[in-house]
Amino acid sequence: MKLKLTEEQRKSILLEKDIEGFDYESVEQSDWEDQGKFQSCEVIFKHEGKYYAFYAYRHGSYWSSYEIDFYDDDVTEVTKEAYTSYRWVQVKAEENPPESVSCYSEE
């Protein structure tokens, strides 16, 4: 299901400001991800018992100001799912290594 929001509503949700006549709860926002000339982040919020997500984009300068854009008019309903992730890790050395074994017989 999609939810139609104005750009001003999405900007208010992104900045966690109150919106007159629209109740919502901010759930989470990802870190801004650098994508060259702009950055993006995903915003999750709850409205009327359902969870929704949209992406925000910004360009500009940390030292002056950013311009915020939204390239998609739709806000998509989402749900949280658990998943298992695997990674490769270094094998730790044994605390008590086995005694040395000689390849030569002692005669």
Stockholm file with secondary structure:
# STOCKHOLM 1.0

chainA/1-107         MKLKLTEEQRKSILLEKDIEGFDYESVEQSDWEDQGKFQSCEVIFKHEGKYYAFYAYRHGSYWSSYEIDFYDDDVTEVTKEAYTSYRWVQVKAEENPPESVSCYSEE
#=GR chainA/1-107 SS CEEECCHHHHHHHHTTCCBTTBCCEEEEECCCEECSSCEEEEEEEEETTEEEEEEEEEEECSSSCEEEECCCSEEEEECCCCCCCCCCCCCCCCSSCCCCCCSSCCC
#=GC SS_cons         CEEECCHHHHHHHHTTCCBTTBCCEEEEECCCEECSSCEEEEEEEEETTEEEEEEEEEEECSSSCEEEECCCSEEEEECCCCCCCCCCCCCCCCSSCCCCCCSSCCC
//
